[in-house]
Amino acid sequence: MPPLTEFGHGGRRERPRRVPFRRPRARATRPVCGYMLATGTPDGNQRAMNSSLDPAFARDAAKVAPALDNEALRRAFHRLADYMNHCILGQPAFVELLLVAVLADGHLLVEGAPGLAKTKAIKALAKAIDCDDQRIQFTPDLLPSDLTGTDIYRPEDGSFRFQPGPVFHNFILADEINRAPAKVQAALLEAMAERQVTVGGVTYALPRLFLVMATQNPIEQEGTYPLPEAQLDRFLLQVKIAYPDLDAERAILRLVRGEAKGEEVSFGERLPQTAIFAARQQALATYMSEGVEEYLLQFVFATRTPELYGGDLAGTVAFGASPRGTIALDRCARAHAWLRGRDYVTPEDVQAIAKAVLRHRILLTFEAQAEGLGTDELIDILISRVPAV
């Protein structure tokens, strides 16, 4: 009988012999440069890659940054805010919210037209802090492994070696996140929530200093994959950026001309990551009285039952803010008060940060949207009606 081929007996080409492949057992893992890698001696390229991913871990472990008190940390962040406002002209609210996200250890979703310095903002922040950044352009053909990394087969020893993806950096700019399919969005949101990535049954921890700034283009919606409301809740803040005014745009022209001539704004000595972690602890320690805490809780509950604050608000909200929104409002209000130079939180801090924290966590009914009511307008109404202490 003729040999069995791809085309049956007596065909033209014999079927190649299949050699069974046995995947090597998972090896132990250890943290290297802020994430987990399989034990073993990495090659030179991998060592160079590791040191570039998280410079703070590449230094001598015994070298610790000097301790900074509360006032020194606050002055350092004020200097950082001044530097950011010199680089990002005409967007002081955006800069403040970006620093709030850094202090509150969360991620932010930025919505604005193209050309409003969203990419420049994350790069300027990375230049001022001892860390690195990575921009990821989301496209419809992007795969989850393009973000997280994948196991690469090494034929010389018959093993797999994990190759980290671009998500293994400190500051991530996820540009036009709504242009990638849902499975890619889910891969990024899992990394944001869990601060880790699992590939091939092995878990790899992300750097301790990790922030994702995702952007959405509100102009063009064709060919996009809108983020579901449940996934939007993973973002600490949603920031809306408007066009700068005439004076700010004139200053932008002069700034860009100067940068083209090599006249760039310099921050000076970069802030160590230890200063960021210390500032986070100081912001968390900001005092909040029981009265302000009660106001914060009542405000979040008002997003679920707005009819208690006016009959005209009945039937306007389908779903209010979740407990995650309460936690986010608490942390952001403390960070906002700390940035403003106070060691206590006031109702004004809660009100100032309420829109950015809650606008993407409230789902209005179709009837309310048909009447022209938006989440920002609803929050303004609640600010005026929920009694403050």
Long-range contacts (C-beta under 8 A, 24 or more apart in sequence): 23-160, 24-158, 24-159, 24-160, 26-200, 26-201, 26-202, 29-202, 29-203, 29-204, 31-205, 32-57, 33-57, 33-58, 33-207, 34-168, 34-205, 34-206, 34-207, 34-208, 35-164, 35-168, 35-197, 35-204, 35-205, 35-206, 35-207, 36-196, 36-202, 36-203, 36-204, 36-205, 37-162, 37-204, 38-161, 38-162, 38-202, 46-161, 49-164, 52-132, 53-132, 53-164, 53-168, 53-169, 53-207, 54-131, 54-132, 54-170, 54-207, 54-209, 55-130, 55-131, 55-132, 56-130, 56-131, 56-209, 56-272, 56-273, 56-274, 57-207, 64-274, 65-272, 65-274, 65-275, 67-278, 68-275, 68-278, 70-282, 70-343, 73-275, 73-278, 73-279, 73-282, 74-279, 74-282, 74-338, 74-339, 74-341, 76-271, 76-275, 76-279, 77-103, 77-279, 77-339, 79-267, 80-128, 80-129, 80-267, 80-271, 81-339, 83-124, 83-128, 83-265, 83-267, 84-121, 84-124, 84-125, 84-128, 86-265, 87-117, 87-120, 87-121, 87-124, 87-255, 87-265, 88-117, 88-120, 88-121, 88-124, 89-117, 89-244, 89-248, 89-251, 89-252, 89-255, 90-244, 90-245, 90-247, 90-248, 90-249, 90-251, 90-252, 91-116, 91-117, 91-121, 91-241, 91-244, 93-239, 94-121, 94-239, 94-241, 95-121, 96-336, 96-339, 97-237, 97-239, 97-353, 97-356, 98-125, 98-213, 98-239, 99-335, 99-339, 100-237, 100-332, 100-335, 100-336, 100-339, 100-353, 101-211, 101-213, 101-236, 101-237, 102-211, 102-276, 103-279, 103-280, 103-283, 103-335, 103-338, 103-339, 104-236, 104-280, 104-283, 104-328, 104-331, 104-332, 104-334, 104-335, 105-280, 105-331, 106-211, 106-235, 106-236, 106-237, 106-328, 106-331, 106-332, 107-192, 107-211, 107-212, 107-213, 107-214, 107-234, 107-235, 107-236, 107-237, 108-211, 108-212, 108-213, 108-214, 108-235, 108-236, 108-237, 108-238, 108-239, 109-177, 109-213, 109-214, 109-215, 109-216, 109-227, 109-232, 109-235, 109-237, 109-238, 109-239, 109-360, 110-213, 110-214, 110-215, 110-216, 110-238, 110-239, 110-240, 110-241, 111-215, 111-216, 111-218, 111-238, 111-239, 111-240, 111-241, 112-215, 112-218, 112-240, 112-241, 112-242, 113-217, 113-218, 113-219, 113-241, 113-243, 114-217, 114-219, 116-241, 116-243, 116-244, 118-173, 118-175, 118-213, 118-215, 118-241, 119-173, 119-175, 121-213, 122-171, 122-173, 122-213, 123-173, 125-171, 126-170, 126-171, 127-267, 127-270, 128-267, 128-270, 128-271, 129-170, 129-209, 129-270, 129-271, 129-273, 129-276, 130-270, 130-271, 130-272, 130-273, 131-169, 131-170, 131-171, 131-207, 131-209, 131-273, 132-169, 132-170, 132-171, 133-169, 133-170, 133-171, 133-172, 133-173, 134-166, 134-167, 134-169, 134-171, 134-172, 134-173, 135-172, 135-173, 135-175, 136-166, 136-167, 136-172, 136-173, 136-174, 136-175, 137-175, 137-176, 138-174, 138-175, 138-176, 138-177, 138-178, 138-179, 138-180, 138-184, 139-179, 139-180, 140-179, 140-180, 140-181, 140-223, 142-180, 142-181, 142-184, 143-184, 144-183, 144-184, 144-186, 144-187, 145-199, 146-184, 147-184, 147-187, 147-188, 147-191, 148-187, 148-191, 148-197, 148-199, 149-197, 149-199, 149-204, 150-199, 151-199, 151-200, 160-200, 162-199, 162-200, 162-202, 162-204, 164-204, 165-197, 167-191, 167-197, 167-206, 168-197, 168-204, 168-206, 168-207, 169-207, 170-207, 170-209, 170-210, 170-211, 170-273, 171-211, 171-213, 172-210, 172-211, 172-212, 172-213, 173-213, 173-215, 174-212, 174-213, 174-214, 174-215, 175-215, 176-215, 176-216, 176-217, 177-214, 177-215, 177-216, 177-227, 178-216, 178-217, 178-224, 178-225, 178-226, 178-227, 179-223, 179-224, 179-225, 180-225, 181-225, 182-225, 185-225, 185-227, 185-231, 186-231, 188-212, 188-214, 189-231, 189-234, 192-234, 192-235, 193-234, 208-273, 208-277, 209-273, 209-276, 209-277, 229-319, 229-360, 229-363, 232-360, 232-361, 233-322, 233-324, 233-325, 233-360, 233-361, 235-360, 236-328, 236-331, 236-332, 236-357, 237-328, 237-332, 237-356, 237-357, 238-356, 238-359, 238-360, 239-356, 240-359, 279-338, 282-338, 283-331, 283-334, 283-335, 283-338, 284-331, 284-334, 286-334, 286-335, 286-337, 286-338, 286-342, 286-343, 286-344, 286-345, 287-343, 287-344, 287-345, 288-330, 288-333, 288-334, 288-344, 288-345, 289-344, 289-345, 289-389, 291-389, 292-345, 292-346, 292-347, 292-350, 292-389, 293-330, 294-389, 295-347, 295-350, 295-386, 295-387, 295-388, 295-389, 296-326, 296-329, 296-330, 296-333, 296-350, 297-326, 298-386, 298-387, 299-329, 299-350, 299-354, 299-382, 299-383, 299-386, 300-325, 300-326, 300-329, 300-358, 302-382, 302-385, 302-386, 303-358, 303-361, 303-362, 303-378, 303-379, 303-382, 306-378, 306-381, 306-382, 309-381, 309-382, 309-385, 309-386, 310-381, 310-385, 313-378, 313-381, 315-365, 315-367, 315-368, 316-364, 316-365, 316-367, 316-368, 316-373, 316-378, 317-362, 317-363, 317-364, 317-365, 317-368, 317-378, 318-363, 318-364, 318-365, 319-362, 319-363, 320-361, 320-362, 321-358, 321-361, 321-362, 322-361, 324-361, 325-357, 325-358, 325-361, 328-357, 329-353, 329-354, 329-357, 329-358, 332-356, 332-357, 347-388, 347-389, 351-383, 351-388, 354-379, 354-383, 355-379
